[in-house]
C-alpha cells in the first residue's frame, strides 16, 4: 500500500514567522488516525522567516532530526551544542563517542548514562550504496547514529534515474521528495507531497524531474 498525502491537503498552521504543514503529529486538532507512523511521532514541513525561530524547548526521550531543504538555519541546545545547518544537511540529536561529545546526561527511561549531542551529515551526491543514511541499525556502520531502530535516507536523482530500496518485513516507510516529481511503484508524488508506505517488499523510486528524496524506514 502506498497512500499519497498531498502537501496542499496536510494540516497547516501559519504564525507569520513560521508556516507549518504536518504530515502526521500528535496535535489535538489534527486527524487522530495520523498521530504517527511506526515509531515516528511527528513529521513537519516548515518555513521559517529570516531572523526568526523557536525559543529553547524541552524534549524528553525524543530524537529530533532536521533536514534543511533550502536556506540556512542555526541550532542551539542546552548542552552547549551550536552550529549552522545549511541546505542539503541533516542534523540529529544522537549518541556519539566520548571524544566527540563530552556532554553526559542521565536517561531514566533507558537506565543508562548516554553521551548525546548534535551531529551533522552533509549530503552532496548520492553515495555508492544509493542512499545517505542516518540510522540506529547495527548494520549501518557508516551512518550518522541515532538510538531509534530506524533509518533516515536521502538520495538525489536525475530525470529518468531509478533506485530501489528493499523494505524489511513488517517495516513501514514514509517518503517525501523535497524537490522534484517522482514515481513510486506507479504512484506519482510531487515535491513536498508525502507517501505512507506499508506491505511493500521493494520500493522503486523513479525521477520524473530532478529530485531530492528523503525517506524514513521504521517499525
PAVEX-748276 format. One record per residue (C-alpha): residue number from 1; residue in one letter; z, y, x. Coordinates in steps of 0.5 Angstrom, whole numbers. Layout:
BEGIN
  seq  type     zz     yy     xx
  NUM     A      Z      Y      X
...
//
This chain:
BEGIN
  seq  type     zz     yy     xx
    1     X      0      0      0
    2     X     -2      7      2
    3     X      1     13     -2
    4     X     -2     19     -1
    5     X      2     25     -1
    6     X     -2     32     -1
    7     X      1     37      2
    8     X      0     42     -4
    9     X      4     38     -8
   10     X     10     37     -4
   11     X     17     40     -6
   12     X     17     47     -3
   13     X     22     53     -1
   14     X     20     60      1
   15     X     26     64      4
   16     X     21     69      7
   17     X     22     68     14
   18     X     22     60     13
   19     X     17     57      9
   20     X     18     49      8
   21     X     14     43      5
   22     X     19     37      4
   23     X     15     30      5
   24     X     22     27      3
   25     X     29     29      3
   26     X     36     29      0
   27     X     35     36     -3
   28     X     38     35    -10
   29     X     32     39    -13
   30     X     27     34    -10
   31     X     25     27    -13
   32     X     30     22    -12
   33     X     25     17    -11
   34     X     23     21     -5
   35     X     30     21     -2
   36     X     28     18      5
   37     X     23     13      8
   38     X     27      7     11
   39     X     32     10     16
   40     X     29     17     16
   41     X     32     21     11
   42     X     28     28     12
   43     X     21     30     14
   44     X     20     37     13
   45     X     13     41     15
   46     X     16     48     17
   47     X     13     55     18
   48     X     18     60     22
   49     X     17     67     22
   50     X     17     70     29
   51     X     23     72     32
   52     X     27     68     26
   53     X     30     62     26
   54     X     36     58     24
   55     X     44     59     26
   56     X     47     53     29
   57     X     49     48     24
   58     X     53     42     25
   59     X     49     35     24
   60     X     54     28     25
   61     X     51     22     26
   62     X     43     24     26
   63     X     38     25     31
   64     X     33     30     30
   65     X     26     30     33
   66     X     22     37     33
   67     X     14     37     34
   68     X     11     43     35
   69     X      4     44     31
   70     X      3     51     33
   71     X      6     56     37
   72     X     13     56     41
   73     X     20     56     39
   74     X     26     56     42
   75     X     32     51     41
   76     X     40     51     43
   77     X     45     47     41
   78     X     53     47     42
   79     X     53     42     48
   80     X     49     48     52
   81     X     42     45     52
   82     X     37     50     51
   83     X     29     51     52
   84     X     23     53     49
   85     X     19     48     45
   86     X     11     49     46
   87     X      5     46     41
   88     X      4     39     43
   89     X     11     38     45
   90     X     17     33     42
   91     X     24     35     43
   92     X     29     30     41
   93     X     37     29     41
   94     X     37     23     45
   95     X     42     19     49
   96     X     40     20     57
   97     X     42     17     64
   98     X     49     21     66
   99     X     45     24     72
  100     X     40     27     66
  101     X     45     29     61
  102     X     52     31     63
  103     X     55     32     57
  104     X     59     27     54
  105     X     61     26     46
  106     X     65     21     42
  107     X     62     18     36
  108     X     67     15     32
  109     X     62     12     28
  110     X     59      8     34
  111     X     66      7     37
  112     X     63      9     44
  113     X     62     14     49
  114     X     55     17     49
  115     X     51     22     53
  116     X     47     26     49
  117     X     42     32     49
  118     X     36     35     48
  119     X     30     32     52
  120     X     22     34     52
  121     X     16     30     52
  122     X     10     34     53
  123     X      3     31     49
  124     X     -3     33     52
  125     X     -8     27     52
  126     X     -8     20     49
  127     X     -5     15     54
  128     X     -8      8     56
  129     X     -4      5     50
  130     X     -7      9     45
  131     X      0     13     43
  132     X      5     17     46
  133     X     12     15     44
  134     X     19     17     42
  135     X     23     10     41
  136     X     29      7     40
  137     X     26      0     41
  138     X     28     -4     48
  139     X     20     -6     49
  140     X     18      1     49
  141     X     21      3     56
  142     X     16      9     58
  143     X     18     12     51
  144     X     23     18     50
  145     X     29     15     48
  146     X     33     15     41
  147     X     38     11     38
  148     X     35      9     32
  149     X     31      3     31
  150     X     24      7     30
  151     X     18      9     34
  152     X     15     16     33
  153     X      8     16     35
  154     X      3     21     37
  155     X     -5     21     38
  156     X    -11     25     39
  157     X    -17     23     36
  158     X    -24     26     37
  159     X    -29     26     31
  160     X    -31     18     30
  161     X    -26     15     34
  162     X    -21     10     31
  163     X    -15      7     33
  164     X    -11      1     31
  165     X     -3      0     30
  166     X      0     -7     29
  167     X      6     -5     24
  168     X     11    -11     24
  169     X     13    -15     18
  170     X     18    -11     13
  171     X     17     -5     17
  172     X     15      2     14
  173     X     10      8     17
  174     X      9     15     15
  175     X      4     19     18
  176     X      2     26     18
  177     X     -5     29     21
  178     X     -2     36     24
  179     X     -9     38     24
  180     X    -16     35     22
  181     X    -18     30     17
  182     X    -17     22     18
  183     X    -19     16     14
  184     X    -13     11     14
  185     X    -15      4     12
  186     X    -20      7      7
  187     X    -16     13      4
  188     X    -18     20      6
  189     X    -12     24      9
  190     X    -13     32     10
  191     X     -9     36     15
  192     X     -1     36     13
  193     X     -2     31      8
  194     X      3     25      8
  195     X      1     18      8
  196     X      7     13      6
  197     X      5      6      8
  198     X      8     -1      7
  199     X      6     -8      6
  200     X      0     -7     11
  201     X     -1    -11     17
  202     X     -6     -7     21
  203     X     -6      1     20
  204     X    -13      3     22
  205     X    -14     11     23
  206     X    -21     14     24
  207     X    -22     21     25
  208     X    -27     25     20
  209     X    -25     31     24
  210     X    -22     32     31
  211     X    -15     30     29
  212     X     -8     31     32
  213     X     -4     25     28
  214     X      4     24     28
  215     X      7     17     25
  216     X     13     14     25
  217     X     15      7     24
  218     X     21      5     21
  219     X     25     -1     18
//
